Amino acid sequence: MSKIGFVSLGCPKNLLDTEVMLGHIAAAGYEITPEESEADIVIINTCAFIGDAKKESIDNILDIVWLKENANLKSIIVTGCLAERYRDEILSEFPEVDCVLGTGSVHSIVEAIKRVENGERFSEYKDKNEVTICGDRIVTTGEAYAYLKISEGCNNCCTYCAIPSIRGKFRSRPMDELITEAKELADMGIKELIVIGQDTTAYGIDLYGEYKLPELLSRLAKETEIKWLRILYCYPDKITDELINEFKTNEKLVKYIDIPIQHISDKVLKRMNRKGDAALIRSVMKRLREIEGITIRSTAIVGFPGESEADFTELCEFIREVKFDRFGAFAYSREENTPAYSFPDQIDEQEKQDRYDIIMREQLAVTEEYNASRVGKEITVLCEGYDKVAETYFARSEADAPDIDGKVFFSAKKRHEAGDFVRVVVEEADDFDLYAREI
């Protein structure tokens, strides 16, 4: 049988699809190798959210094409968001690619492998609105944490975003199904469960007629052995009193929220088709700050069509005022087949980059101040492993989500394993990471 290699790009939601495909492949008896150079077939699960993500996906395809031309690689399969968005363009632009599967065909991966083994060259795009969300999978994130995808697709239809056309309409997974999966992950030894979806705060509205994220979090805490629960991708217009109360009362729910605002100017928010205005965002931030010890992460888009100097200044002033504990910005990416692509008053690329640089400099001072305030404090961290080169353990605190936030590096006199909770005291801090020792 063929030896299968994998390249997984993009967000945690895409990573879940990779894990599901790995589960199908392993169940079918194929050997999976972490080294693309050793593989007979390489599957590239791509991202296509913004221009930089598309470029990364194309660069990775080209890298694997080189292996097919210069090494022993026999076949290439392209899956994921780039595959769904550009469909047969991939087969025409990359003659070395043997198969393209859209986001609705994630469960067809084994059949696709068999067909390329037989020399076929083809594409498949099953209905993305009907595909089963998740399924049996191989967890690739290590022994400490795993992701739980509670929904797929999005109904928000922001004017800059191609996700609804790539991932389909919003649909939630049944709550009992999620509880069962969480129990299985806990039985595997997973300590932290990170709840994800394109819009986690919309969870349940399609199945139950109301927002059910607070109830889901409550049940996950009560009915599983998971120690930490973390939620990402919360929309400000759906931050309910019930969700805020869950943060205050659910001891397993870490005091961390990821809540992309995208802007604060009412004019820009309206052009983005974002739900809720500046007054709502300010109200939400005030209510969240009432949660003791809360860490707030957010993102914003600069250089959106028609964003004036006054709009941008308003955003910068808001960043200084609110002092997000974690913040990232994106220069607006003009995406075809989105409403904003055709908007007038498109902003020059250099101006977009200049605004990005300015707002990130504004945030750097806030981040440095926040990290410095943590020096001398005792915190609990979740150990993720040991760096033999640096001779130090690396971990995350409640205030740190994987890959997007910093780490806590700590020394210890006794041995620890991935998944251990360790009490440390912070001794130093830099722009992103903390340095500590075990108490």
Secondary structure in CASP SS format (residue, H / E / C, confidence):
PFRMAT SS
TARGET T0000
AUTHOR 0000-0000-0000
METHOD secondary structure of the structure
MODEL  1
M C 1.00
S C 1.00
K E 1.00
I E 1.00
G E 1.00
F E 1.00
V E 1.00
S E 1.00
L C 1.00
G C 1.00
C C 1.00
P H 1.00
K H 1.00
N H 1.00
L H 1.00
L H 1.00
D H 1.00
T H 1.00
E H 1.00
V H 1.00
M H 1.00
L H 1.00
G H 1.00
H H 1.00
I H 1.00
A H 1.00
A H 1.00
A C 1.00
G C 1.00
Y C 1.00
E E 1.00
I E 1.00
T E 1.00
P C 1.00
E C 1.00
E H 1.00
S H 1.00
E H 1.00
A C 1.00
D C 1.00
I E 1.00
V E 1.00
I E 1.00
I E 1.00
N E 1.00
T E 1.00
C C 1.00
A C 1.00
F C 1.00
I C 1.00
G H 1.00
D H 1.00
A H 1.00
K H 1.00
K H 1.00
E H 1.00
S H 1.00
I H 1.00
D H 1.00
N H 1.00
I H 1.00
L H 1.00
D H 1.00
I H 1.00
V H 1.00
W H 1.00
L H 1.00
K H 1.00
E H 1.00
N H 1.00
A C 1.00
N C 1.00
L C 1.00
K C 1.00
S E 1.00
I E 1.00
I E 1.00
V E 1.00
T E 1.00
G E 1.00
C H 1.00
L H 1.00
A H 1.00
E H 1.00
R H 1.00
Y H 1.00
R C 1.00
D H 1.00
E H 1.00
I H 1.00
L H 1.00
S H 1.00
E H 1.00
F C 1.00
P C 1.00
E C 1.00
V C 1.00
D C 1.00
C E 1.00
V E 1.00
L E 1.00
G C 1.00
T H 1.00
G H 1.00
S H 1.00
V H 1.00
H H 1.00
S H 1.00
I H 1.00
V H 1.00
E H 1.00
A H 1.00
I H 1.00
K H 1.00
R H 1.00
V H 1.00
E H 1.00
N C 1.00
G C 1.00
E C 1.00
R C 1.00
F E 1.00
S E 1.00
E E 1.00
Y C 1.00
K C 1.00
D C 1.00
K C 1.00
N C 1.00
E C 1.00
V C 1.00
T C 1.00
I C 1.00
C C 1.00
G C 1.00
D C 1.00
R C 1.00
I C 1.00
V C 1.00
T C 1.00
T C 1.00
G C 1.00
E C 1.00
A C 1.00
Y E 1.00
A E 1.00
Y E 1.00
L E 1.00
K E 1.00
I C 1.00
S E 1.00
E E 1.00
G C 1.00
C C 1.00
N C 1.00
N C 1.00
C C 1.00
C C 1.00
T C 1.00
Y C 1.00
C C 1.00
A C 1.00
I H 1.00
P H 1.00
S H 1.00
I H 1.00
R H 1.00
G C 1.00
K C 1.00
F C 1.00
R E 1.00
S E 1.00
R C 1.00
P C 1.00
M H 1.00
D H 1.00
E H 1.00
L H 1.00
I H 1.00
T H 1.00
E H 1.00
A H 1.00
K H 1.00
E H 1.00
L H 1.00
A H 1.00
D H 1.00
M C 1.00
G C 1.00
I C 1.00
K C 1.00
E E 1.00
L E 1.00
I E 1.00
V E 1.00
I E 1.00
G C 1.00
Q C 1.00
D C 1.00
T H 1.00
T H 1.00
A H 1.00
Y C 1.00
G C 1.00
I H 1.00
D H 1.00
L H 1.00
Y H 1.00
G C 1.00
E C 1.00
Y C 1.00
K C 1.00
L H 1.00
P H 1.00
E H 1.00
L H 1.00
L H 1.00
S H 1.00
R H 1.00
L H 1.00
A H 1.00
K H 1.00
E H 1.00
T C 1.00
E C 1.00
I C 1.00
K C 1.00
W E 1.00
L E 1.00
R E 1.00
I E 1.00
L C 1.00
Y C 1.00
C C 1.00
Y C 1.00
P H 1.00
D H 1.00
K H 1.00
I C 1.00
T C 1.00
D H 1.00
E H 1.00
L H 1.00
I H 1.00
N H 1.00
E H 1.00
F H 1.00
K H 1.00
T H 1.00
N C 1.00
E C 1.00
K C 1.00
L E 1.00
V E 1.00
K E 1.00
Y E 1.00
I E 1.00
D E 1.00
I C 1.00
P C 1.00
I C 1.00
Q E 1.00
H C 1.00
I C 1.00
S C 1.00
D H 1.00
K H 1.00
V H 1.00
L H 1.00
K H 1.00
R H 1.00
M H 1.00
N C 1.00
R C 1.00
K C 1.00
G C 1.00
D C 1.00
A H 1.00
A H 1.00
L H 1.00
I H 1.00
R H 1.00
S H 1.00
V H 1.00
M H 1.00
K H 1.00
R H 1.00
L H 1.00
R C 1.00
E C 1.00
I C 1.00
E C 1.00
G C 1.00
I C 1.00
T E 1.00
I E 1.00
R E 1.00
S E 1.00
T E 1.00
A E 1.00
I E 1.00
V E 1.00
G C 1.00
F C 1.00
P C 1.00
G C 1.00
E C 1.00
S C 1.00
E H 1.00
A H 1.00
D H 1.00
F H 1.00
T H 1.00
E H 1.00
L H 1.00
C H 1.00
E H 1.00
F H 1.00
I H 1.00
R H 1.00
E H 1.00
V H 1.00
K C 1.00
F C 1.00
D C 1.00
R E 1.00
F E 1.00
G E 1.00
A E 1.00
F E 1.00
A E 1.00
Y C 1.00
S C 1.00
R C 1.00
E C 1.00
E C 1.00
N C 1.00
T C 1.00
P H 1.00
A H 1.00
Y H 1.00
S H 1.00
F C 1.00
P C 1.00
D C 1.00
Q C 1.00
I C 1.00
D C 1.00
E H 1.00
Q H 1.00
E H 1.00
K H 1.00
Q H 1.00
D H 1.00
R H 1.00
Y H 1.00
D H 1.00
I H 1.00
I H 1.00
M H 1.00
R H 1.00
E H 1.00
Q H 1.00
L H 1.00
A H 1.00
V H 1.00
T H 1.00
E H 1.00
E H 1.00
Y H 1.00
N H 1.00
A H 1.00
S H 1.00
R C 1.00
V C 1.00
G C 1.00
K C 1.00
E E 1.00
I E 1.00
T E 1.00
V E 1.00
L E 1.00
C E 1.00
E E 1.00
G E 1.00
Y E 1.00
D E 1.00
K C 1.00
V C 1.00
A C 1.00
E C 1.00
T E 1.00
Y E 1.00
F E 1.00
A E 1.00
R E 1.00
S E 1.00
E C 1.00
A C 1.00
D C 1.00
A C 1.00
P C 1.00
D C 1.00
I C 1.00
D C 1.00
G C 1.00
K C 1.00
V E 1.00
F E 1.00
F E 1.00
S E 1.00
A C 1.00
K C 1.00
K C 1.00
R C 1.00
H C 1.00
E C 1.00
A C 1.00
G C 1.00
D C 1.00
F E 1.00
V E 1.00
R E 1.00
V E 1.00
V E 1.00
V E 1.00
E E 1.00
E E 1.00
A E 1.00
D C 1.00
D C 1.00
F C 1.00
D C 1.00
L E 1.00
Y E 1.00
A E 1.00
R E 1.00
E E 1.00
I C 1.00
END
